[in-house]
Amino acid sequence: MPVLDLDALAAALPSGKRLMGLDVGEKTIGVALSDSLLMTASPIEVIRRTKFTADAEKLIVLIRAREATGIVIGLPVNMDGSEGPRCQSVRQFAANLLEKIDLPVAFWDERLSTAAVERMLVDEMDVSRARRREIVDKAAAAYILQGALEALRVRRG
């Protein structure tokens, strides 16, 4: 299945099914999951990256266990809107993943998602630096997925 825009992703989803959100980094993959009403995103796990095949197998296990029927992947666009090497890496990750799964995938601009999550964890929740390291990637995945869910809600009216 090809990468879709957000509207096409929404149209491809069966009613009452969940979306998975991914924050793909160099060392980790943050994973989040929506509820079945596509209203709320929740952080669920951080996968420590090793080799693509092993990473993909872990994701496939999560996708099946959590019954996700679509994926939103954060795209690390530069502040000026251009795409650099990190975007190319995430796009390649998605292309490789699509060779192993048959689910609709869409990208969501993740500019400042990690910074926003870090700020929230420090300012609002007073989370220690060590604890932030443990949760920031999956919280960023939830932030990315929540942004996509809110955009879908707005588009639906």
TANOR-V108100 format. One record per pair of residues at least 24 apart in sequence whose ideal C-beta (glycine too) atoms are under 7 Angstrom apart, sorted by the first residue. I is the first residue (numbers start at 1). J is the second residue. D is the distance in whole Angstrom. If there is no record, write none. Layout:
I,J,D / I,J,D
//
This chain:
1,98,6 / 1,102,6 / 1,103,6 / 1,104,6 / 3,94,6 / 3,105,5 / 3,106,7 / 3,107,7 / 4,104,5 / 4,105,7 / 4,106,5 / 5,106,6 / 6,106,5 / 6,148,6 / 6,151,6 / 6,152,6 / 7,155,6 / 9,70,5 / 9,104,5 / 9,106,4 / 10,152,5 / 12,70,7 / 12,104,4 / 13,69,6 / 13,70,5 / 14,69,6 / 17,67,7 / 17,69,4 / 18,66,6 / 18,67,6 / 18,68,5 / 18,69,7 / 19,68,6 / 19,70,5 / 19,71,7 / 19,72,6 / 19,145,6 / 20,63,6 / 20,66,7 / 20,68,4 / 20,71,5 / 21,72,5 / 21,141,5 / 21,142,6 / 21,144,5 / 21,145,3 / 22,71,6 / 22,73,5 / 22,74,7 / 22,141,6 / 23,74,5 / 23,110,7 / 23,137,6 / 23,140,4 / 23,141,4 / 23,144,6 / 24,73,6 / 24,74,7 / 24,90,5 / 24,93,5 / 25,137,6 / 28,137,5 / 29,55,6 / 30,137,3 / 30,138,4 / 30,140,5 / 30,141,4 / 31,62,6 / 31,138,6 / 31,141,6 / 32,138,6 / 32,141,4 / 32,142,4 / 32,145,5 / 33,66,5 / 33,68,7 / 34,145,6 / 34,149,6 / 38,149,5 / 38,152,6 / 39,149,7 / 41,142,4 / 41,145,4 / 41,146,4 / 41,149,6 / 42,142,6 / 43,135,7 / 43,138,4 / 43,139,5 / 43,141,6 / 43,142,4 / 44,138,6 / 45,138,6 / 46,137,5 / 46,138,5 / 52,96,6 / 56,97,6 / 56,100,5 / 59,97,7 / 60,100,7 / 60,101,6 / 63,101,7 / 69,103,6 / 70,103,6 / 70,104,5 / 71,103,6 / 71,105,5 / 72,106,6 / 72,108,5 / 72,144,7 / 72,145,5 / 72,148,5 / 73,105,6 / 73,107,6 / 74,108,6 / 74,110,3 / 74,113,6 / 74,144,4 / 75,107,4 / 75,108,7 / 75,109,6 / 75,110,6 / 76,110,6 / 77,109,5 / 77,111,6 / 79,111,6 / 108,144,5 / 108,147,6 / 108,148,4 / 110,144,5 / 113,140,5 / 113,143,5 / 113,144,5 / 114,140,5 / 116,143,6 / 117,143,5
//
